[in-house]
Amino acid sequence: MRHSSTSVLGSSLVAAAFVLTACTGGGGNGNGGDGAAEAEGPQTLTVWHYFAEDAQVELMEAYKDKFESANDGVTVDNVYIPYDQMNSRLVNAAGAGEGPDIAVFNGAETSVLALGGALAPLDDYWSGFADADLVQDSVLHSMDDELYAVQGYVNLLGLWYNAEILQELGLEAPTTMDELEDAMAEAEDAGYRGITVSGLPNSQGEWQAYPVLSDAGFNYENLDEAALTSALTRVATWVDEGWLSQEAVTWDQTVPFQEFSAGETAFAINGNWQRGNAAADADFEYGVVALPLSDTGGVYLGGEGQGIGINSANPDLAWQYLEQTYLDSEGQLMALETVGSLPSREDAAENELVTEDEILAPFSETVARFGANYPDPVVPPEAVGDLQVGMGQAWSAVIGKQKSPEDAAADIIATLEGLLD
């Protein structure tokens, strides 16, 4: 999808065939409320996002309605950009003096977009934000001591399970990776599928791989080739045993959950944001537990970053949108109820909608037990893109049987040594 600050802004930009033009009106004054919009007359804010799942699209529309209702004369235009095109289109548009007012993107890729000149610094807005102290520091994305993106929520991976399949087999939800593999084997023997994951050769693949890699003792501070080989051998075994389909190399995180929701698969390593989709699509009893990792295991605390486009004609109004949607307590609870995303504000995170939810509680447990910064702070900002793509490619190559675990580990270790030196 992208490489690093230089290569992404090379190959991926060449791949982008056209640039989207932002539809923006006159600049707002940032004072909030109806008066700001009325004083400037009709205005349009353009929001670029990559959401295709129904619940996520519903949330974008809910934010649109919330902001338009509070600000007469303002229209919010939500524009879908495919995930694998978002970075290149943002950077291309910035170079052409165009682009959205607001961008919603993979928060871990903030440095890629900032290095590409696509985002405006947010420091002045953040320093004036009355509720800044309520927002977790882990959701602030800076580069060179300048803030470029915030997150209105936290997303992470857990282990979804089909409770009816486990009950039929007389099994409990697994608490270790060995128990998970034993359960997958029994499910396969009974005519079910074992597990679904994303095997894309990009940052989504690296995101999906990290818990398995770290469970085996691998991390980016300690480039242990033996530990990495062990982790990749584990997932190769899943494919060899028929528990995981090789088709996973073409699956983003949407397709694996659709496969799980069809009811013939025992497990899915997927996110809290699937709660709404599970309720709508899964015609069976299901549950979630924390990923059954070892003491070295880690789960990325990710989610979408929200930033202001560098060429926004309405930067004050764009920030007003962020304050009243993603960074607002009510707005964060809307994301919780609609999608299942965990709030990044302390007051919203303490709401009973989080603490008493059977699906969200295991994700909250995961944050405490296994939560890991995303991206890893040891990775230089200019290397984030290449590292994510490189590891995603290694993960995908093993699932797709293009490389052995040993070869994939050796190749990516050589790449990582150069990136992290």
Disulfide bonds with the S-S distance in Angstrom:
none
